[in-house]
Amino acid sequence: MRVKKRSTRGWTSPNPRGAGAPGAVALLSCWFVLFAGCAQAVRQPVEITATNSAKATNTVDWSPLGLTLQRVVDGEAVRRDPLRESQAELTRLFAQLAHVGPTSTPSQFEHRADRVSYWLNAHTAATLFSLALLAENNDAPEQVPPGFDERFTFEVDGQFRSRAELAAAARNAAAEDWRVELALPTVTEKGPPLPSRIYLAEMLDAQLDRAVRRAFATPRVVRVNHGEIKQIQLWPGLWRLRSRLISDYEASLNTTDATMLNVVLAWTETSFDRVTLNSAVGYAEVPMPQTRRVAWQSFEAADLIDAALGG
């Protein structure tokens, strides 16, 4: 497996003819905002050679992803060393995904649940592999870099796709099912956490319900601020769904003047969470500030796990 860098868009320097003060200013300005838009982030294809055994089957064995999730996910945190050590399993999985998928082998994905679970699992695998590749050159990067969602591309269903493109494919396959948005994990300290298990077509509906309940129960997605400025902060991905979810809630109960608090309460399972949310009635609802900080497992938690295992 090798990671090959390639630029998706070239950059052309200004015409040197007649370059005066305006041209110089334009050139300096472009350099000044280089990382803000004058040049697009380099996309790095992760090239994996498919084995003959992988090419011989038209189905996907998701067990490498399931094993990786067991090793890497600690609640809502990510374990550093197991992640770095999981590239062999993820490589084995992507050797299959390169030539199996809804377009490459459509007979295997006749049902919507087959397609949605495929794209959700592929997105999770790409998320883990992307973070593992970052950790190769940095012991544990505290933050993901700008453009992380587009940085690494993986051959999935016959073409190279980034995390962002895999997420879009999952949304397209799900059509009007908004639950998928809360099943697409982030590795940062805000947003839906990584799943603990792979998605299965035969269990997809129940698993999506669980993903929503889990997301609504974590302050990574819904945070109540009882401080001087009383707010309910919503993860930006959930904030974008706000109008739709409120409208659906009002239509289902034939009511008006609902808020996102009503929507979240309808999905809340525990009495503790309901009491916490009910204490925020009347609070302003605002989008949550974003972060690029990685949700690594704390060193203290890692030491406790090692001690329990006799390490």
C-alpha positions as CSV (number, residue, x, y, z in Angstrom):
1,M,0.0,0.0,0.0
2,R,1.3,3.4,-0.8
3,V,0.0,6.9,-0.6
4,K,0.5,9.0,-3.7
5,K,0.2,12.7,-3.7
6,R,-1.5,14.5,-6.6
7,S,-3.0,18.0,-7.0
8,T,-6.5,18.3,-8.2
9,R,-6.1,21.8,-9.5
10,G,-3.0,23.6,-10.8
11,W,-2.1,27.2,-9.9
12,T,-1.2,29.7,-12.5
13,S,1.0,32.7,-11.7
14,P,0.0,36.2,-12.8
15,N,1.1,37.3,-16.2
16,P,4.5,39.0,-15.8
17,R,3.8,41.5,-18.6
18,G,3.1,45.0,-17.4
19,A,3.3,43.9,-13.8
20,G,3.0,47.0,-11.7
21,A,1.7,47.7,-8.2
22,P,-1.7,46.2,-8.8
23,G,-0.1,42.9,-10.1
24,A,2.3,42.8,-7.1
25,V,-0.5,43.4,-4.7
26,A,-2.6,40.6,-6.3
27,L,0.4,38.2,-6.1
28,L,1.1,39.0,-2.5
29,S,-2.6,38.8,-1.6
30,C,-2.8,35.3,-3.2
31,W,0.1,34.1,-1.2
32,F,-1.4,35.6,1.9
33,V,-4.7,33.7,1.5
34,L,-3.1,30.6,-0.1
35,F,-4.6,28.2,2.4
36,A,-7.9,29.9,2.4
37,G,-8.8,29.3,-1.2
38,C,-6.1,30.3,-3.8
39,A,-5.0,26.7,-3.9
40,Q,-7.1,23.6,-3.3
41,A,-5.8,21.0,-0.8
42,V,-3.7,18.2,-2.3
43,R,-5.6,14.9,-2.6
44,Q,-3.6,11.8,-1.8
45,P,-4.8,8.6,-3.3
46,V,-4.2,5.6,-1.1
47,E,-3.3,2.9,-3.7
48,I,-3.9,-0.7,-2.6
49,T,-3.1,-3.7,-4.7
50,A,-6.0,-6.1,-4.7
51,T,-5.1,-9.7,-4.1
52,N,-6.4,-12.5,-6.4
53,S,-8.6,-13.8,-3.6
54,A,-10.2,-10.3,-3.2
55,K,-10.9,-10.1,-6.9
56,A,-12.5,-13.6,-7.0
57,T,-15.4,-12.7,-4.8
58,N,-18.4,-10.3,-5.4
59,T,-19.1,-9.9,-1.7
60,V,-17.5,-7.8,1.0
61,D,-16.1,-9.4,4.2
62,W,-16.6,-6.6,6.8
63,S,-14.8,-8.5,9.6
64,P,-11.6,-6.4,9.2
65,L,-13.6,-3.3,10.0
66,G,-15.4,-5.0,12.8
67,L,-12.1,-6.1,14.4
68,T,-10.6,-2.6,13.9
69,L,-13.6,-0.9,15.6
70,Q,-13.3,-3.3,18.6
71,R,-9.6,-2.4,19.0
72,V,-9.8,1.3,18.3
73,V,-13.1,2.6,19.7
74,D,-13.2,3.4,23.5
75,G,-16.6,4.9,24.1
76,E,-16.4,8.2,22.3
77,A,-12.6,8.2,22.1
78,V,-10.0,6.8,19.7
79,R,-7.1,4.6,20.9
80,R,-3.8,5.7,19.4
81,D,-1.6,2.6,19.2
82,P,-4.4,0.2,18.1
83,L,-5.3,2.6,15.4
84,R,-1.8,2.7,14.0
85,E,-1.6,-1.1,14.2
86,S,-4.9,-1.6,12.2
87,Q,-3.7,-0.6,8.8
88,A,-3.2,-4.2,7.7
89,E,-6.9,-5.0,8.4
90,L,-8.1,-1.8,6.7
91,T,-5.9,-2.5,3.7
92,R,-7.4,-5.9,3.4
93,L,-10.9,-4.4,3.5
94,F,-10.2,-1.7,0.8
95,A,-8.7,-4.4,-1.4
96,Q,-12.2,-5.8,-1.6
97,L,-14.1,-2.4,-1.7
98,A,-12.1,-1.4,-4.8
99,H,-14.1,-3.7,-7.1
100,V,-17.2,-4.5,-5.1
101,G,-20.1,-2.0,-4.7
102,P,-23.5,-0.8,-5.9
103,T,-22.1,0.1,-9.3
104,S,-19.4,-2.5,-9.8
105,T,-21.6,-5.5,-8.6
106,P,-25.2,-4.2,-8.6
107,S,-26.7,-7.7,-8.1
108,Q,-25.3,-7.7,-4.6
109,F,-26.9,-4.4,-3.7
110,E,-30.5,-4.6,-4.9
111,H,-32.0,-3.3,-1.7
112,R,-31.7,0.2,-0.2
113,A,-30.5,-1.2,3.1
114,D,-27.6,-3.0,1.3
115,R,-26.5,0.2,-0.3
116,V,-26.8,2.4,2.7
117,S,-24.9,0.0,5.0
118,Y,-22.2,-0.4,2.4
119,W,-21.6,3.4,2.2
120,L,-21.8,3.9,5.9
121,N,-19.2,1.2,6.6
122,A,-16.9,2.4,3.8
123,H,-17.1,6.0,5.2
124,T,-16.2,4.6,8.7
125,A,-13.3,2.6,7.3
126,A,-12.0,5.7,5.4
127,T,-12.3,7.8,8.5
128,L,-10.2,5.4,10.5
129,F,-7.6,4.9,7.7
130,S,-7.3,8.6,7.1
131,L,-6.5,9.2,10.8
132,A,-4.1,6.3,10.9
133,L,-2.2,7.8,8.0
134,L,-1.9,11.1,9.8
135,A,-0.6,9.3,12.9
136,E,2.1,7.6,10.8
137,N,4.1,10.9,10.6
138,N,3.0,12.4,13.9
139,D,2.8,10.4,17.1
140,A,-0.7,11.7,17.7
141,P,-1.8,14.8,15.9
142,E,-3.8,16.9,18.3
143,Q,-5.9,18.3,15.4
144,V,-6.9,17.1,12.0
145,P,-5.6,19.5,9.3
146,P,-7.9,21.7,7.2
147,G,-9.3,19.8,4.3
148,F,-9.1,16.5,6.2
149,D,-12.4,15.3,4.7
150,E,-10.9,15.5,1.2
151,R,-7.2,14.8,1.9
152,F,-7.1,11.0,1.4
153,T,-8.9,9.1,-1.3
154,F,-9.6,5.4,-1.4
155,E,-10.7,3.2,-4.3
156,V,-14.3,2.3,-3.5
157,D,-16.7,0.8,-6.0
158,G,-14.4,1.4,-8.9
159,Q,-13.3,5.0,-8.3
160,F,-11.2,7.0,-5.8
161,R,-13.4,8.7,-3.2
162,S,-12.7,10.9,-0.2
163,R,-14.4,10.8,3.1
164,A,-16.6,13.7,2.0
165,E,-17.6,11.8,-1.2
166,L,-18.3,8.6,0.7
167,A,-20.6,10.6,3.1
168,A,-22.4,12.1,0.1
169,A,-22.9,8.6,-1.3
170,A,-24.4,7.4,2.0
171,R,-26.8,10.4,2.0
172,N,-27.8,9.8,-1.6
173,A,-28.5,6.1,-0.9
174,A,-30.5,7.0,2.1
175,A,-32.6,9.5,0.2
176,E,-35.0,11.2,2.7
177,D,-33.7,9.3,5.8
178,W,-32.1,12.0,7.8
179,R,-30.9,9.5,10.4
180,V,-27.9,8.7,8.2
181,E,-26.4,12.1,9.0
182,L,-26.0,11.1,12.6
183,A,-24.5,7.7,11.6
184,L,-21.6,9.4,9.8
185,P,-18.9,9.6,12.4
186,T,-16.3,12.3,13.1
187,V,-12.9,11.8,14.8
188,T,-13.0,15.2,16.5
189,E,-14.4,16.1,19.9
190,K,-17.7,17.3,18.3
191,G,-20.0,15.4,16.1
192,P,-21.3,11.8,16.0
193,P,-18.8,9.4,17.6
194,L,-17.4,6.3,15.8
195,P,-19.8,3.3,15.9
196,S,-18.8,0.3,18.0
197,R,-20.0,-2.2,15.3
198,I,-20.4,-2.4,11.5
199,Y,-23.8,-1.6,9.9
200,L,-25.7,-4.7,8.7
201,A,-28.4,-4.4,6.1
202,E,-30.8,-6.7,7.9
203,M,-30.5,-4.6,11.1
204,L,-30.1,-1.2,9.5
205,D,-33.3,0.4,10.7
206,A,-32.7,-0.4,14.4
207,Q,-29.0,0.6,14.1
208,L,-29.9,4.0,12.6
209,D,-32.4,4.6,15.5
210,R,-29.6,3.7,17.9
211,A,-27.2,6.0,16.2
212,V,-29.7,8.9,16.6
213,R,-30.3,8.2,20.3
214,R,-26.6,7.9,20.9
215,A,-25.9,11.2,19.1
216,F,-28.6,13.1,20.9
217,A,-27.3,11.8,24.3
218,T,-23.8,13.1,23.8
219,P,-22.6,16.7,24.4
220,R,-20.6,16.3,21.2
221,V,-23.9,16.7,19.3
222,V,-26.3,18.4,21.8
223,R,-24.9,20.4,24.6
224,V,-26.8,22.3,27.3
225,N,-25.0,25.4,28.7
226,H,-26.4,26.4,32.0
227,G,-23.9,29.2,32.4
228,E,-24.4,33.0,32.2
229,I,-25.4,32.7,28.6
230,K,-28.0,29.9,28.7
231,Q,-28.0,27.9,25.4
232,I,-28.6,24.6,23.8
233,Q,-25.7,24.1,21.4
234,L,-26.3,21.9,18.4
235,W,-23.5,20.2,16.3
236,P,-23.5,22.0,12.9
237,G,-24.6,18.9,11.0
238,L,-27.7,18.7,13.3
239,W,-28.2,22.4,13.0
240,R,-28.5,22.1,9.2
241,L,-31.3,19.5,9.8
242,R,-33.1,21.7,12.4
243,S,-35.9,23.2,10.2
244,R,-36.8,19.8,8.7
245,L,-36.8,17.9,12.0
246,I,-39.0,20.5,13.6
247,S,-41.4,20.5,10.7
248,D,-41.6,16.7,10.8
249,Y,-42.2,16.8,14.6
250,E,-45.0,19.3,14.3
251,A,-46.7,17.4,11.4
252,S,-46.5,14.1,13.3
253,L,-48.2,15.6,16.5
254,N,-50.3,18.2,14.7
255,T,-48.8,20.9,16.8
256,T,-47.0,24.2,16.3
257,D,-44.2,26.3,17.9
258,A,-41.9,23.2,18.4
259,T,-38.2,23.5,19.0
260,M,-35.2,21.2,18.5
261,L,-35.5,20.5,22.3
262,N,-38.9,18.8,21.6
263,V,-37.3,16.7,18.8
264,V,-34.4,15.6,21.0
265,L,-36.7,14.8,23.9
266,A,-38.7,12.6,21.7
267,W,-35.6,10.4,21.1
268,T,-34.3,10.5,24.6
269,E,-34.3,7.2,26.5
270,T,-33.0,7.8,30.0
271,S,-34.7,9.8,32.8
272,F,-31.4,11.5,33.6
273,D,-31.1,12.9,30.1
274,R,-34.8,14.0,30.1
275,V,-34.4,15.9,33.4
276,T,-31.3,17.6,32.0
277,L,-33.0,18.6,28.8
278,N,-36.2,19.7,30.5
279,S,-34.1,22.1,32.6
280,A,-33.2,23.8,29.4
281,V,-36.7,24.8,28.3
282,G,-36.7,28.3,26.9
283,Y,-33.0,28.3,26.2
284,A,-31.8,29.8,22.9
285,E,-30.8,27.2,20.3
286,V,-27.5,27.9,18.5
287,P,-25.0,26.1,16.4
288,M,-22.1,24.6,18.3
289,P,-18.6,26.1,17.6
290,Q,-16.6,23.7,15.5
291,T,-13.3,22.1,16.4
292,R,-10.6,20.1,14.7
293,R,-9.3,18.6,17.9
294,V,-9.1,14.8,17.7
295,A,-11.0,12.8,20.4
296,W,-8.0,10.7,21.4
297,Q,-8.3,8.4,24.4
298,S,-6.6,10.1,27.4
299,F,-3.2,8.8,28.5
300,E,-4.7,8.1,32.0
301,A,-7.5,5.9,30.5
302,A,-4.9,4.1,28.3
303,D,-2.8,3.4,31.4
304,L,-5.8,2.0,33.3
305,I,-6.6,-0.3,30.4
306,D,-3.0,-1.5,30.2
307,A,-3.0,-2.2,33.9
308,A,-6.3,-4.1,33.7
309,L,-4.8,-6.3,30.9
310,G,-1.7,-6.9,32.9
311,G,0.5,-4.6,30.7
